[in-house]
Every structure is written in structure tokens, then in C-alpha cells.
């Protein structure tokens, strides 16, 4: 509800501004596509849609949206967003395939992966790694997840896998994320008696390269 009210209240503020050359729209969330389409019509300005997630597919998949009427509404909003956009930028091949299956014109789609500064994030040696030393991981095989923790990132699966491998003394599953979100995983981990799971808050930016380098494999969610 907050998102919907913000979208429509901010719409009137936008009308007070100057005419834009282009309307750049990022999804999530879907409701913003309606006022964006109205602005596009008023100003005769094209919409460029940037997709960071496929909605409502992701929300339905994790059970966040279950009401059939809500699913139909958000499916309609999704189609409306694609129809009213002049161009749609996506971040992966999978997104492109998803849109093509939904009959979105191939000419509309541009694939632009999320970028990374390769001079900052780069391979580093694990020896003398601050993150390993700070968390007593020097002799461990480290499986690391670092990022957003929400219903669309079902990290309980990773904890379940760690529980099954509790007998491996040299294994550590490390999850790094927002402190508030970690509280839910901490309760789940304690309930499962996962002795090889370490939960850490987000690290300072300058320590990010070494934290990522501490991992043997990194864990990604779909």
C-alpha cells in the first residue's frame, strides 16, 4: 500500500516539473507503470523500462502473492508495462527468454547486465584474508551468500543443506546481509541446530573485495 500511495502522490509532483526527454522506469514495482504511461502520453515522451526482476512471476513463485485476483491484476500490469515501453532493458539471457515467451517484441529488448568495477572487485588470494581471519575461517571450505535477503531469496534452502553437512568439520556456510533480515534466518538456523552457519551483517564497502574473495564458491539465488 505504501508503494501504491507513493507512486500516485509523487505523480502530481512530477507534473510540476519540466518536460522530460525520456521516462526511465525501473521494475520492481509494477504499479508505477500506470502513472508513467500517463506522463508518456501527456508529454509525448518515450518510456525506457529497466527490469531488475520479473514480476509477478517471482512473487507468485515464492508465495508472496496467492490471491487469484491479485495475480491477474499484476499480470495485467506486467503486460501493460511491456506494451507502453519503447525499449526494455534486461539484465540476463533468462529475462530475455521470459519476455519473448510472453510475446514481447524482440526489437524492444536490450540486454544490459548489471556492471561491476573490475578494478575494485577482482580475484584475490585467500591467504592473509581479513574476513577469513576475523571469522576463524582460515582452514574452512567457505560457501558464501552476500546480498539481499527477502522472500524471493529462499536462503532457508542453504541452511537446510548446511544441516545435512554438519558432520563436515571444515565446512562453513556464511550468509551476509541486512541485520534485520538476518534475525529471521538466525531463528531458523537455531531451530535446525545448524552449527556450521555463520550470519554476518553487511561489511564496509572497502572490505567487500576481501569478503567475496574469502569464498570457495559463492551461492546465488534464482
C-alpha positions in Angstrom: 0.0 0.0 0.0 2.9 2.4 0.8 4.3 1.8 -2.7 1.0 2.5 -4.4 0.3 5.6 -2.4 3.8 6.9 -3.0 3.5 6.3 -6.8 0.3 8.3 -7.2 1.2 11.1 -4.8 4.5 11.6 -6.4 2.8 11.7 -9.8 1.4 15.2 -9.1 4.8 16.4 -8.0 6.2 15.3 -11.3 3.6 17.3 -13.2 5.1 20.5 -11.6 8.5 19.8 -13.2 9.7 20.4 -16.8 9.0 18.1 -19.7 11.4 15.1 -19.7 13.1 13.8 -22.8 12.6 10.3 -21.7 10.9 8.5 -18.9 13.2 5.9 -17.3 11.3 3.4 -15.3 12.7 0.6 -13.1 10.8 -2.5 -12.0 10.1 -3.6 -9.2 7.5 -2.2 -8.6 4.7 -2.7 -11.2 2.2 0.0 -10.1 4.5 2.8 -11.2 3.9 1.8 -14.9 0.4 3.4 -14.9 1.4 7.0 -14.0 4.5 6.6 -16.2 2.2 5.7 -19.1 0.0 8.8 -18.4 3.1 11.0 -18.3 4.3 9.5 -21.5 1.0 10.3 -23.2 0.9 13.8 -21.8 4.4 14.7 -22.7 4.7 12.6 -25.9 7.8 11.1 -24.3 9.1 7.5 -24.7 9.4 5.1 -21.8 12.6 3.1 -21.2 11.8 0.2 -18.9 14.6 -1.4 -16.8 13.8 -4.8 -15.5 15.6 -5.9 -12.3 13.1 -8.7 -11.6 10.3 -10.4 -13.4 7.0 -9.6 -11.7 4.6 -11.0 -10.7 6.4 -14.4 -11.6 8.9 -14.1 -8.7 6.3 -13.1 -6.2 3.9 -15.9 -7.2 6.8 -18.4 -7.2 7.6 -17.8 -3.5 4.0 -17.5 -2.4 4.1 -13.8 -1.8 1.0 -13.3 -4.0 -1.6 -16.1 -3.8 -4.9 -14.4 -4.4 -6.1 -15.2 -7.9 -7.5 -11.7 -8.4 -4.2 -10.1 -7.3 -2.3 -12.4 -9.6 -4.5 -11.4 -12.6 -4.1 -7.7 -11.7 -0.3 -7.8 -11.5 -0.2 -9.9 -14.7 -2.2 -7.2 -16.5 0.1 -4.5 -15.1 3.1 -6.5 -16.4 1.7 -6.7 -19.9 0.7 -3.0 -19.7 4.3 -2.1 -18.7 5.8 -4.0 -21.6 3.3 -2.6 -24.1 3.8 1.0 -23.2 7.6 0.9 -23.1 9.5 2.0 -26.2 12.6 -0.1 -25.1 13.0 -2.7 -22.3 16.5 -3.3 -20.8 17.0 -6.7 -19.1 19.9 -8.0 -17.1 20.3 -11.6 -18.3 19.5 -14.1 -21.1 16.9 -15.6 -18.8 15.0 -12.4 -18.7 15.1 -12.1 -22.5 13.7 -15.6 -22.9 11.0 -14.9 -20.4 9.8 -11.8 -22.3 10.0 -13.5 -25.7 7.8 -16.3 -24.3 5.3 -13.6 -23.3 5.2 -12.3 -26.9 7.2 -9.1 -26.2 8.8 -7.9 -29.5 12.4 -8.8 -29.8 13.2 -5.4 -31.2 12.1 -3.8 -27.9 14.5 -5.8 -25.7 18.1 -4.8 -25.0 20.3 -6.9 -22.7 22.5 -4.8 -20.3 23.9 -6.8 -17.5 24.5 -5.1 -14.2 28.0 -3.8 -14.2 30.9 -4.2 -11.7 34.1 -2.2 -11.3 36.7 -4.8 -12.1 39.4 -2.7 -10.7 37.7 -2.8 -7.3 36.1 -6.3 -7.3 38.7 -8.7 -8.5 40.3 -12.1 -7.7 42.4 -12.0 -4.5 44.4 -14.6 -2.6 42.8 -16.3 0.3 46.0 -16.2 2.4 46.0 -13.3 4.9 42.4 -12.6 4.1 40.9 -10.4 6.7 37.4 -11.9 6.5 38.7 -15.4 6.9 40.9 -14.5 9.9 38.2 -12.4 11.6 35.7 -15.2 11.4 38.1 -18.1 12.1 37.7 -19.5 8.6 41.3 -20.0 7.6 41.0 -23.8 7.5 37.4 -23.9 6.2 35.7 -24.5 2.9 33.6 -21.4 2.7 30.2 -21.2 0.9 29.2 -17.6 0.8 26.0 -15.8 0.1 26.1 -12.0 0.3 23.2 -9.7 -0.8 19.5 -9.1 -0.4 17.5 -11.4 2.0 13.8 -11.5 1.2 11.1 -14.0 0.3 12.5 -14.1 -3.2 15.8 -15.3 -1.8 14.9 -18.5 0.0 18.1 -18.9 1.9 16.5 -21.5 4.2 17.4 -23.9 1.5 21.0 -23.1 2.0 20.7 -23.6 5.8 18.9 -27.0 5.2 21.8 -28.1 3.0 24.3 -27.0 5.7 22.5 -29.0 8.3 22.9 -32.2 6.2 26.6 -31.5 6.1 27.0 -30.7 9.8 29.4 -33.7 10.1 32.0 -31.9 7.9 34.2 -30.0 10.3 35.9 -28.0 7.6 32.7 -26.6 6.1 31.3 -23.1 6.8 28.2 -21.6 5.3 28.4 -17.8 5.6 25.4 -15.6 4.9 25.9 -11.8 4.8 23.0 -9.4 4.6 21.0 -6.7 6.4 20.9 -7.2 10.1 17.1 -7.1 10.4 16.7 -9.8 7.8 19.3 -12.0 9.4 17.2 -12.2 12.6 14.7 -14.4 10.7 17.5 -16.7 9.4 19.1 -16.8 12.9 15.9 -18.2 14.4 15.6 -20.8 11.5 19.2 -21.8 11.8 19.0 -22.2 15.6 15.8 -24.3 15.2 17.6 -26.6 12.8 20.8 -26.7 15.0 23.0 -25.6 12.1 26.3 -25.4 13.8 28.2 -24.6 10.6 26.2 -21.5 9.6 27.6 -18.0 10.2 25.4 -14.9 9.8 27.1 -11.6 9.3 25.8 -8.0 8.7 26.8 -6.1 5.6 30.5 -5.3 5.6 32.0 -1.8 4.9 32.4 -1.2 1.2 36.2 -1.1 1.3 36.2 -4.6 2.8 33.9 -6.1 0.1 36.6 -7.4 -2.3 38.3 -9.5 0.5 34.9 -10.7 1.8 34.0 -12.0 -1.6 37.5 -13.5 -2.1 37.1 -15.4 1.1 34.6 -17.8 -0.5 35.4 -21.0 -2.2 32.1 -21.0 -4.1 29.6 -18.1 -3.9 25.9 -19.0 -3.6 23.4 -17.3 -5.9 19.6 -17.4 -5.8 17.4 -17.7 -8.9 
